[in-house]
Amino acid sequence: MLVDDGDTRLLYTADFHTDDTRLLEGSTARPEADVVICESTYADVRHDDRSGVESRFAETARTTMWEGGTVVVPAFAIGRTQELLLVCEAHDLDCYVDGMGTEVLAMLRQYPDYLRDGDALGRAARHAREVTGRDGQRKRIADQNTVIVTTSGMLSGGPAMTYIPEIRTDPVNRISLTGYQVEGTPGRQLLETGRCELNGGIYPVSAQTDLFDFSAHADHDGLRAFLSEYEGAEVLVNHGDSCGSFAEELREDGFDAQAPELGETVEF
């Protein structure tokens, strides 16, 4: 986002991913800026190749279904649900879509000009069967050999909490987490302990659990590639656990960079 008050041009970046071009059009243009506020969420990480992540996701899902299991895919409603539907369609995976992501999907399809490939999203939407949740539909679907893309992405609510209790006791089934799991969430608890908070209690989960790196944040190389266009600008680093070290790295490479502390006022 570029803000120009007539004196200073301020560029703010967030959730920027150089490989995450499957859904949103975005712009490859680099507007001029005097100050760049840059996230550092994964400034100390290098993501795996996105196509490889998609292939591994599809292969594990296909194997689970072939063995007679169900794959529940908790996904964030905005962006991630739609991306996973595109992956399912591209790999011809039988799937359902449930939760708030269906509303976001319908909204995005109303504005195809703002998408990189509106036709692809349309095909993905038609490929997936939308869940209404009426008349015990979710429990019936949980018994099918299929993929279910559903909110909430961290298992903190939504239809996912109907599907997980239904599939948790069978080790043939699979839970494929597709986003960062914040500490203290049921999703993080599941990854770390193999147990999950369900319906007010803590229960063991025998279903296989995987975490796939579909992150929408740029990694180290992505951030550096983006900032290479702004070597003459002042860079303010925020949103991450490594803000200070990333700002120091940038300074060592000639950038005018700093990581302001919480509550600090920066004038420019």
Protein Blocks (a to p, Z undefined) as FASTA:
>chain_A
ZZdehjaccdddehiafklmmlmnojabdcddfbdcddfklmmbccddfklmmmmmmmmm
mmmmmnopacdddddfehjlmmmmmmmmmnopacddedjklmmmmmmmmmmmlpfblmlm
mmmmmmpccdehighlmmmmmmpccddddddfklpgcjklmmmmmmmmpmkbccddfbdc
dehiaklmmmmnopaceehiacddfbdcddddfbfbdcfklmmmmmmmmmmbccddehif
klmmmmmmmmmnopacddddehiacdZZ
